[in-house]
Amino acid sequence: MSDIPSVPEIVRALLLADPAVQETAPGGVVVGPASLEEQQAGCVSLNEEGLGERVDPGIPLIRHRMACRCLAMSDFGAAAIGRAVFACLHHKGRRVVEQPTTHKSYLVHWSEVRGGPTGLAEDAEGLVPGILENRLVVEALVGTEEVVLA
């Protein structure tokens, strides 16, 4: 069995390849905290916490759940980014995606988007003053065996 893929990095690759996400989030898509410039431009920040969990020890699948922060200078901008993320990932499956750091490809069997703004004070942690957030939860089911494309 090969190394376990980085699901946040694979989700980032999916989002970066989507024209609607590129248009609504010109600050890009990051794994981890977003910089001041990225937040001001409008961006997506995926958490990198957790390793995901195996579906079953004998099945080469990993299920990973992560926070997805859609950040912009306005409610409208944050909501537009959230809609683009939703359209790109919600109930989508069977896509082969290359993990940029390893150049290995993995099959994303399924992804789903849930959530929305929570309104909790701790949600503002790490945000630049004036930045608004639309928080989503992204869940993905990814194969752990490398897909070799001919």
Secondary structure, DSSP 8 states (H G I E B T S, - for coil): ------HHHHHHHHHHT-HHHHHH-TT-EEES---HHHHHH-EEEE------EEEETTEEEEEEEEEEEEEESSHHHHHHHHHHHHHHHTTB--EEEEETTTTEEEEEEEEEEEE-----GGGGTT--TT-EEEEEEEEEEEESS-B---
